[in-house]
């Protein structure tokens, strides 16, 4: 039986699922933000420690989910109103706006650059999965300060010092996994909106300082811890539910991206929390990147049922994030051993 995935067949099976339900997007986002930010405030205000810790955990999980929509915003760019609302309730308050992600993700889905040194969302874990993972977790600790400096300091300075805009900003903070990495320029059609959002982030950065000075610096410390916690959850997801991180000199087409990616076929609370808004179906996403997140579970069930048993699609599906991390370590160890032979 042929195990190779027929991409045309896959597209036929999911063709009716590609229309995003905007009400679903808005309801999900606004519920998470509407509960997440009050939970964050409750965690910082005086009160019983156990209740405040519980509230902070709730805030982290809910606001992590709101941030997950940054991926959907890229693939559903026609939803402009949703993007504006998302910036207001998540992107700007967390200082992680779409402009940090847009130019990086473009290269990640390009068949000429996917999985190459030009792919900012990809890094070579060749024989060093442990060290590479440790580096990612360590960088998360510096993220709150880096984000604040990026917008509160570098944005206004770039007005009077052009080299900051031309060199330092593209290399300083972005949503790239690879470090160091120079982010490509944002396309002309998106620059005006990106610049407006950048100045909103600058204003928010200084507003947080003013609020900290007036209401207490514990607010800024809690915000920094919130960002670190969200980034840490995202790192765990990236290691166990995205790719095998075996870099190649040449890019990969949709089938090559499928074979290098993972689906986490689990409805366990841990998986759902760590892989929100459809991110547990990453291999499926690289086969059909146009599908909205709410359609991915249905699409995955169809493909698992209707593609030949044991197909390549079945082979890239794991049962847990732990199994996904095991796949990553195995793939990079095999490549490292081959390089030494």
SVG drawing of the C-alpha trace seen along z (x, -y; Angstrom):
<svg xmlns="http://www.w3.org/2000/svg" viewBox="-20 -63 53 65">
<polyline fill="none" stroke="black" stroke-width="0.4" points="0.0,0.0 1.3,-3.5 2.2,-5.4 3.1,-8.7 0.5,-11.4 -1.4,-12.5 -1.5,-16.3 -4.4,-16.7 -6.4,-14.2 -5.8,-16.0 -6.9,-19.3 -10.1,-17.7 -10.9,-16.2 -10.7,-19.5 -11.8,-21.9 -15.1,-22.7 -13.5,-23.7 -11.4,-26.7 -13.9,-29.5 -13.1,-31.2 -16.0,-31.8 -15.3,-35.2 -17.8,-35.1 -15.9,-32.0 -12.6,-34.0 -14.0,-37.0 -15.8,-35.0 -12.7,-32.9 -10.4,-35.9 -12.6,-38.2 -13.5,-35.6 -9.9,-34.7 -8.8,-38.3 -11.9,-39.3 -11.1,-36.7 -7.3,-36.6 -6.5,-40.3 -8.9,-40.5 -7.2,-37.3 -3.8,-38.9 -5.0,-42.0 -6.4,-39.8 -3.1,-38.0 -1.2,-41.3 -3.6,-42.9 -3.2,-42.1 -4.9,-39.0 -4.5,-35.4 -1.4,-33.9 -3.0,-30.6 -5.8,-32.5 -3.4,-34.9 -1.2,-32.1 -4.2,-30.3 -5.3,-33.5 -1.9,-34.1 -1.8,-30.5 -5.3,-31.2 -4.0,-34.5 -1.0,-32.8 -3.0,-30.1 -5.7,-32.4 -3.4,-35.1 -1.1,-32.5 -4.1,-31.4 -4.8,-35.0 -1.2,-35.3 -1.6,-32.0 -3.9,-33.9 -0.9,-35.7 -0.4,-32.6 -4.0,-32.7 -3.7,-36.4 -0.9,-35.7 -2.9,-33.0 -6.3,-34.9 -5.0,-38.4 -8.3,-39.4 -9.7,-39.6 -8.5,-43.1 -11.0,-44.0 -10.0,-40.9 -6.3,-41.8 -7.0,-45.3 -9.0,-43.9 -6.3,-41.3 -3.6,-44.0 -5.7,-46.0 -6.3,-43.0 -3.1,-40.9 -0.4,-42.1 0.1,-45.6 -0.4,-44.8 2.1,-41.9 4.5,-44.0 4.4,-41.1 2.6,-42.7 2.1,-41.2 5.0,-43.1 7.5,-41.0 6.0,-37.8 4.9,-38.8 8.3,-38.9 9.5,-35.8 6.6,-33.5 6.7,-34.5 10.0,-32.7 8.8,-29.7 6.1,-28.8 8.2,-29.5 9.3,-26.3 12.6,-27.9 13.6,-28.8 11.7,-26.4 14.2,-24.6 17.2,-26.4 19.5,-29.0 17.2,-31.7 14.2,-30.4 14.0,-32.4 11.5,-29.9 13.9,-27.0 17.2,-26.2 19.7,-23.3 19.3,-21.0 22.0,-18.7 23.2,-16.6 22.5,-19.3 18.8,-19.2 19.5,-19.5 21.8,-22.5 19.5,-24.2 16.5,-23.7 18.3,-25.1 19.3,-28.2 15.6,-28.8 14.5,-28.6 17.3,-30.9 16.4,-33.5 12.9,-33.6 14.2,-35.1 15.5,-38.2 12.4,-38.6 10.4,-41.2 13.3,-43.6 14.2,-43.0 10.7,-43.8 10.5,-46.9 13.8,-48.2 12.7,-47.4 9.6,-49.6 10.1,-52.1 13.7,-53.0 14.6,-51.9 11.4,-53.1 11.8,-56.8 15.6,-56.7 15.1,-55.3 13.5,-58.6 16.7,-60.5 19.2,-57.7 18.3,-55.9 20.9,-53.1 18.8,-51.9 15.9,-51.3 18.0,-49.9 20.3,-47.6 19.7,-47.3 15.9,-46.8 15.9,-44.0 18.5,-42.1 17.4,-42.9 14.0,-41.5 11.7,-39.5 9.7,-36.2 12.5,-34.1 13.7,-30.8 17.1,-31.2 19.6,-33.5 21.3,-35.5 19.0,-36.3 18.2,-39.4 14.5,-39.8 13.5,-40.6 11.8,-44.0 8.0,-44.1 6.4,-44.5 5.4,-48.0 1.7,-47.3 1.9,-46.4 4.3,-49.1 1.9,-51.9 -0.1,-49.7 3.0,-48.1 4.4,-51.6 1.2,-52.7 1.2,-49.6 4.8,-50.1 4.1,-53.5 1.2,-52.1 3.6,-49.6 6.1,-52.4 3.3,-54.4 2.3,-51.2 5.9,-50.6 6.1,-54.0 2.6,-53.8 3.6,-50.6 6.6,-52.5 4.3,-55.4 1.8,-53.0 4.6,-51.1 5.9,-54.3 2.4,-55.3 0.9,-52.0 3.9,-49.9 6.6,-48.1 5.1,-44.7 2.8,-45.4 5.8,-45.5 7.4,-42.5 4.2,-40.6 3.9,-41.6 7.5,-40.4 6.8,-37.1 3.7,-36.8 5.6,-37.2 8.3,-34.8 5.7,-32.2 3.9,-32.6 7.2,-32.3 8.1,-29.2 4.9,-27.5 5.4,-28.4 8.9,-26.9 7.6,-23.6 5.0,-23.5 7.7,-24.3 9.9,-21.4 7.2,-18.8 4.6,-19.7 6.1,-21.5 9.2,-20.3 12.1,-17.9 14.6,-20.8 16.9,-19.1 18.2,-21.9 18.8,-21.4 20.7,-23.5 17.6,-23.5 14.0,-24.3 11.1,-21.8 7.8,-21.6 4.5,-20.9 5.2,-17.1 8.8,-17.8 7.4,-20.1 4.8,-17.5 7.5,-14.9 9.5,-17.3 6.5,-18.3 4.2,-16.8 0.6,-16.5 -0.2,-15.8 -3.4,-13.7 -4.5,-14.1 -7.4,-15.8 -5.7,-15.7 -6.0,-19.0 -2.2,-19.4 -2.0,-19.2 -5.0,-21.5 -3.6,-24.1 0.0,-24.0 -1.1,-23.8 -4.0,-26.3 -5.9,-27.5 -5.1,-24.5 -1.4,-24.5 -1.3,-20.8 -2.0,-20.0 1.2,-21.5 1.9,-18.9 -1.7,-19.4 -1.2,-23.1 1.9,-22.8 -0.2,-20.8 -3.2,-23.1 -2.0,-26.5 -5.2,-28.2 -7.5,-26.2 -8.8,-28.2 -8.0,-26.8 -11.5,-25.8 -11.5,-23.5 -8.3,-21.6 -9.7,-18.9 -12.4,-18.0 -9.8,-18.0 -7.4,-15.9 -10.1,-13.3 -11.0,-13.1 -7.5,-12.6 -6.7,-10.0 -9.9,-8.1 -9.7,-8.4 -6.0,-8.3 -4.5,-4.8 -3.6,-3.3 0.1,-3.8 0.4,-6.7 3.0,-9.5 0.3,-11.6 -0.3,-8.9 3.5,-8.5 3.9,-12.2 1.1,-12.0 2.2,-11.5 0.1,-10.9 1.6,-13.4 4.1,-16.3 6.5,-14.0 6.5,-11.7 7.0,-14.7 10.1,-15.7 11.3,-12.1 10.9,-12.3 12.9,-15.5 15.8,-14.1 15.8,-10.9 15.9,-12.8 18.7,-15.1 20.7,-12.3 20.4,-10.2 21.6,-13.1 24.5,-13.9 25.6,-10.2 25.4,-10.2 27.6,-13.3 30.3,-11.6 30.3,-8.4"/>
</svg>
